[in-house]
Amino acid sequence: MAESSRPRSGMDLPTDITDLIADMLLEQKSLTYDERDIARDAAKCMLVGNPAFTTIGRTLYKAISPRLGHSTEGVSESSKILELKNVLKTWKLPLGGTKPELWKRIYDQVSVPEDCNDQLCPASTATRDFVRGLDEAMISQSKAKDVFNLSKNDLEGLFFEVVS
């Protein structure tokens, strides 16, 4: 049996199989399968209680919280605005805001919320906030028409909330 195919201690599936399963779940990402769905699937895996599913869950969480547990790239709350913006630019995050907002944006990428059990839900504060925001996300009629290739008749049968 190849080294990568051997189960790790306490696992009932080989590492390459759990990696393959996680990769297959991540490949589904589309307009209708997004970070919220990945977080939901990761949470389900973590709750199974099986080491292989826990590994899959952690892999999914890592995909949507890639900086969790990493350093803040040498910056701190007392760093200069330019230093904070350099980190944000490197991470391809928005550069606008006050110094405390810039620091919070960095810190939220690497930290777990205080009220969270990071063993069951290893996702950063920023990821959790983003996923919660997806609950309220909406799509316009014209975008829905383009994305899902809907006709005028199709649109008439759908409910759209008017957003001002």
Secondary structure in CASP SS format (residue, H / E / C, confidence):
PFRMAT SS
TARGET T0000
AUTHOR 0000-0000-0000
METHOD secondary structure of the structure
MODEL  1
M C 1.00
A C 1.00
E H 1.00
S H 1.00
S H 1.00
R C 1.00
P C 1.00
R C 1.00
S C 1.00
G C 1.00
M C 1.00
D C 1.00
L C 1.00
P C 1.00
T H 1.00
D H 1.00
I H 1.00
T H 1.00
D H 1.00
L H 1.00
I H 1.00
A H 1.00
D H 1.00
M H 1.00
L H 1.00
L H 1.00
E H 1.00
Q C 1.00
K C 1.00
S C 1.00
L C 1.00
T C 1.00
Y C 1.00
D C 1.00
E H 1.00
R H 1.00
D H 1.00
I H 1.00
A H 1.00
R H 1.00
D H 1.00
A H 1.00
A H 1.00
K H 1.00
C H 1.00
M H 1.00
L H 1.00
V H 1.00
G C 1.00
N C 1.00
P H 1.00
A H 1.00
F H 1.00
T H 1.00
T H 1.00
I H 1.00
G H 1.00
R H 1.00
T H 1.00
L H 1.00
Y H 1.00
K H 1.00
A H 1.00
I H 1.00
S C 1.00
P C 1.00
R C 1.00
L C 1.00
G C 1.00
H C 1.00
S C 1.00
T C 1.00
E C 1.00
G C 1.00
V C 1.00
S C 1.00
E C 1.00
S C 1.00
S C 1.00
K C 1.00
I H 1.00
L H 1.00
E H 1.00
L H 1.00
K H 1.00
N H 1.00
V H 1.00
L H 1.00
K H 1.00
T H 1.00
W C 1.00
K C 1.00
L C 1.00
P C 1.00
L C 1.00
G C 1.00
G C 1.00
T C 1.00
K H 1.00
P H 1.00
E H 1.00
L H 1.00
W H 1.00
K H 1.00
R H 1.00
I H 1.00
Y H 1.00
D H 1.00
Q H 1.00
V H 1.00
S C 1.00
V C 1.00
P C 1.00
E C 1.00
D C 1.00
C C 1.00
N C 1.00
D C 1.00
Q C 1.00
L C 1.00
C C 1.00
P C 1.00
A C 1.00
S C 1.00
T H 1.00
A H 1.00
T H 1.00
R H 1.00
D H 1.00
F H 1.00
V H 1.00
R H 1.00
G H 1.00
L H 1.00
D C 1.00
E C 1.00
A C 1.00
M C 1.00
I C 1.00
S C 1.00
Q H 1.00
S H 1.00
K H 1.00
A H 1.00
K H 1.00
D H 1.00
V H 1.00
F H 1.00
N C 1.00
L C 1.00
S C 1.00
K H 1.00
N H 1.00
D H 1.00
L H 1.00
E H 1.00
G C 1.00
L C 1.00
F C 1.00
F C 1.00
E C 1.00
V C 1.00
V C 1.00
S C 1.00
END
